[in-house]
Amino acid sequence: MSILASFYLIYRFSNVIVIFFIAIVLSTAIRPVVKWLNQRGLPRPAGVIFIYILGFSLLVIMAIAVVPLLVEQITEISKEIPTYYGNFRSDLFLSRSRILQGIAIQMPPEFRLPPPISGSEVAEPGVQAAEQVTRSLPYADIIVRSVVALTAVFVLGFYWTLESERSIRNTLLWLPKERRELIREFISEVEEKVGAFIFGQGILCLIIGIMALIAYLLIGLPYALSLAILAGIMEAVPIIGPFLGAIPALLVVLSSDPTKALWVIAATLLIQGLENYLLVPRVMKKSVGVNPLVI
């Protein structure tokens, strides 16, 4: 019964557990920077606030400079998806492989996007406005919940960064005295390494995204910014992430200009080579302290 009760409590308070977990991950990620700032004379609370302000400032700058272009490219991509789909299906039909031809036969003839707003919805502005307000209510609830959850994450992350050592020390009082120091050192070591790894992984994602953007612009790939951001995000997925990030770029180039597909493949392999043999060893050595030969 106790096991069932534990599972029920976890399910019942899953949202709170997830928020607390994300706050711990955030705290663990920024702790190396807070420690670095503290060693240079900046108090820990001020260090956390400084990182928060810097992070929000970067997000605002990105929202002003990047988001409009990103939204424009995503809108264009959504309009071109049916064309890309049709070209891709036609290429499969023209293939000499019966397997690929069979796949093309099984694929739907057209890729249909959600239908646009009907004429009746735009005929009466008052009715349309009322319907839009009604439809937006669920989204408003989601937005409010997201803002509350995000605020809770940052507040908990702030306090966990400052008070985690004291909280862990108080928790360890329940354990035998001779084991407390060993377990405390182990937890501190794990937190330090995990935080350094998350920080290093974030740097890798940023570098890969920038390298992909430069490569896609040189190749002349459409929607280079959106595809490069996706490639940088996919870098966080272990092992297969970089290849998943390259798939959208390949699909776009195969549908628009197949002659550039080899350049996209070559750029992807070059970026992967630089990542595996140059970036990962150096970044992880500086952040986690792992010898490059081990990586």
C-alpha positions in Angstrom: 0.0 0.0 0.0 2.8 2.4 0.8 4.3 1.9 -2.7 0.9 2.6 -4.3 0.4 5.7 -2.1 3.9 6.9 -3.2 3.0 6.5 -6.9 -0.3 8.3 -6.3 1.4 11.2 -4.6 3.9 11.5 -7.4 1.1 11.5 -10.0 -1.0 14.0 -7.9 1.9 16.5 -7.5 3.7 15.7 -10.8 3.5 19.4 -11.9 5.1 20.6 -8.7 7.8 17.9 -9.0 8.6 18.8 -12.6 8.8 22.5 -11.7 11.2 21.8 -8.8 13.3 19.5 -11.0 13.6 22.1 -13.7 14.6 24.7 -11.0 17.3 22.4 -9.8 18.6 21.9 -13.3 18.6 25.6 -13.8 20.4 26.2 -10.6 22.9 23.5 -11.4 23.6 25.0 -14.8 24.2 28.5 -13.6 26.1 27.6 -10.4 29.6 27.4 -12.1 29.1 31.0 -13.4 27.8 32.1 -10.0 30.8 30.5 -8.4 33.1 32.2 -10.9 31.6 35.6 -10.2 31.7 35.0 -6.5 35.5 34.4 -6.7 35.8 37.8 -8.3 34.0 39.6 -5.5 30.4 39.5 -6.6 28.1 38.1 -3.8 26.2 35.0 -4.7 22.7 36.6 -4.7 23.9 39.4 -6.9 25.5 36.9 -9.2 22.3 35.0 -9.7 20.3 38.2 -10.3 23.0 39.3 -12.8 22.7 36.1 -14.7 18.9 36.3 -14.8 19.1 39.9 -16.0 21.7 39.0 -18.6 19.6 36.0 -19.8 16.4 38.1 -20.0 18.3 40.8 -21.9 19.6 38.3 -24.4 16.1 36.9 -24.9 14.7 40.4 -25.5 17.4 41.2 -28.0 16.8 37.9 -29.8 13.0 38.6 -29.8 13.6 42.0 -31.4 16.3 41.0 -33.9 15.7 37.3 -34.7 12.1 36.3 -33.9 10.4 38.4 -36.7 12.7 36.9 -39.3 12.2 33.5 -37.8 8.4 33.8 -37.8 8.6 35.0 -41.5 10.7 32.0 -42.5 8.5 29.5 -40.6 5.4 31.1 -42.3 7.1 30.7 -45.7 8.1 27.1 -44.9 4.5 26.2 -44.0 3.3 27.6 -47.3 5.9 25.7 -49.2 5.4 22.4 -47.4 2.8 21.1 -49.9 5.2 21.9 -52.8 8.1 20.2 -51.1 6.0 17.2 -50.3 4.8 16.9 -53.9 8.3 17.2 -55.3 9.6 14.6 -52.9 6.8 12.2 -53.8 7.5 12.8 -57.5 11.2 12.0 -57.0 10.3 8.8 -55.3 8.0 7.9 -58.2 10.8 8.6 -60.7 13.2 6.4 -58.8 14.4 3.2 -60.3 13.9 1.4 -56.9 10.6 -0.4 -56.6 10.8 0.0 -52.9 10.9 3.8 -53.2 8.1 3.7 -55.8 6.0 1.5 -53.5 6.6 4.1 -50.7 5.4 6.9 -53.0 2.3 4.9 -53.9 1.4 4.5 -50.2 1.9 8.2 -49.5 -1.1 10.5 -49.7 -1.4 12.4 -53.0 -1.4 15.8 -51.3 -0.2 17.3 -48.1 -3.1 19.2 -46.7 -2.7 22.0 -44.2 -5.5 23.1 -41.8 -8.2 25.0 -43.8 -8.2 28.7 -43.6 -11.0 30.7 -41.8 -14.3 30.5 -43.7 -16.1 33.4 -45.2 -18.8 33.3 -42.6 -16.3 33.9 -39.9 -15.1 37.1 -41.5 -18.5 38.4 -42.6 -19.5 39.7 -39.2 -16.7 41.4 -37.3 -18.6 41.4 -34.0 -19.4 37.7 -34.1 -15.8 37.0 -35.3 -14.4 39.0 -32.3 -16.6 37.1 -29.9 -15.6 33.8 -31.3 -11.9 34.7 -31.2 -12.2 35.7 -27.6 -13.9 32.4 -26.8 -11.3 30.4 -28.7 -8.5 32.3 -27.0 -9.7 31.5 -23.5 -8.0 28.1 -23.3 -4.7 29.7 -24.6 -5.0 32.5 -22.1 -5.2 29.8 -19.3 -2.2 28.1 -20.8 -0.3 31.3 -20.9 -1.1 32.2 -17.3 -0.1 28.8 -16.1 3.1 28.9 -18.1 4.0 32.3 -16.6 3.3 31.1 -13.1 5.3 28.0 -13.6 8.2 29.9 -15.2 8.2 32.4 -12.3 8.2 29.5 -9.8 11.2 27.9 -11.6 13.2 31.1 -11.5 12.4 31.8 -7.8 13.1 28.2 -6.7 16.3 28.2 -8.8 17.4 31.4 -7.1 16.9 30.0 -3.6 18.3 26.6 -4.5 21.4 28.2 -5.8 21.9 30.0 -2.5 20.5 27.5 0.0 21.2 24.1 -1.6 24.2 23.4 0.6 22.3 24.2 3.8 19.3 22.2 2.7 21.4 19.2 1.8 23.3 19.5 5.1 20.0 19.5 7.1 18.7 16.5 5.1 21.9 14.6 5.9 21.2 14.9 9.6 18.9 12.0 9.2 21.8 9.8 8.2 24.5 8.2 10.5 27.1 10.8 11.5 30.0 8.9 10.0 28.5 8.9 6.5 27.3 12.5 6.3 30.5 14.1 5.1 31.2 11.5 2.4 27.7 11.7 1.0 27.8 15.5 1.1 31.0 15.6 -0.8 29.6 13.1 -3.3 26.4 15.2 -3.9 28.5 18.4 -4.3 30.7 16.7 -6.8 27.8 15.4 -8.8 26.1 18.8 -8.8 29.3 20.5 -9.9 29.9 18.1 -12.8 26.3 18.0 -13.9 26.1 21.8 -13.9 29.4 22.1 -15.8 28.1 19.5 -18.4 24.9 21.4 -18.9 26.8 24.7 -19.4 29.2 23.0 -21.8 26.4 21.4 -23.7 24.7 24.8 -24.1 27.9 26.3 -25.5 28.1 23.4 -28.0 24.6 24.0 -29.1 25.3 27.7 -29.7 28.5 27.0 -31.6 26.9 24.3 -33.8 24.0 26.6 -34.6 26.3 29.4 -35.6 28.4 27.0 -37.8 25.3 25.6 -39.4 24.0 29.1 -40.1 27.3 30.1 -41.8 27.3 26.9 -43.8 23.7 27.2 -44.9 24.2 30.9 -45.9 27.3 30.0 -48.0 25.4 27.2 -49.7 22.4 29.5 -50.4 19.9 27.3 -48.5 16.5 28.8 -48.1 15.3 29.5 -44.5 18.9 29.2 -43.3 18.2 30.8 -39.9 15.3 28.5 -39.0 17.2 25.4 -40.1 20.4 26.5 -38.2 18.4 27.1 -35.0 16.9 23.6 -35.3 20.3 22.1 -35.9 21.6 23.8 -32.8 18.7 22.6 -30.7 19.1 19.0 -32.0 22.7 19.1 -30.9 21.4 18.5 -27.3 20.0 15.1 -28.3 22.7 12.5 -27.7 24.3 10.6 -30.7 21.5 11.0 -33.3 20.7 14.7 -32.6 23.1 16.2 -35.2 21.8 13.9 -37.9 18.2 14.7 -36.9 19.1 18.4 -37.2 20.4 17.9 -40.7 17.3 16.1 -42.0 15.1 19.3 -42.4 17.9 21.0 -44.3 18.2 18.0 -46.6 14.5 17.9 -47.2 14.4 21.6 -48.1 17.4 21.4 -50.4 16.1 18.2 -52.2 12.8 19.9 -52.8 14.2 23.3 -53.9 17.6 22.6 -55.5 18.8 19.0 -55.4 22.2 20.0 -56.8 23.1 21.5 -53.4 22.3 18.3 -51.4 25.9 17.1 -51.6 27.0 20.5 -50.2 24.6 20.2 -47.3 25.8 16.6 -46.6 29.5 17.8 -46.8 28.8 20.7 -44.5 27.0 18.4 -42.0 29.9 16.0 -42.0 32.5 18.8 -41.7 30.6 20.3 -38.7 30.4 16.8 -37.1 34.1 16.3 -37.6 35.0 19.6 -36.0 32.5 18.9 -33.2 33.8 15.4 -32.4 37.5 16.0 -32.7 37.9 19.7 -31.8 34.9 21.3 -30.0 33.7 18.6 -27.7 37.1 17.7 -26.2 38.0 21.3 -25.6 34.7 22.5 -24.3 34.1 19.5 -22.1 37.7 19.6 -20.7 37.3 23.2 -19.7 33.7 22.7 -18.3 33.7 19.2 -16.8 37.4 18.5 -16.6 37.4 15.3 -18.6 40.6 14.5 -20.5 40.2 14.9 -24.3 41.6 11.4 -24.9 38.6 10.0 -22.9 36.1 11.8 -25.0 
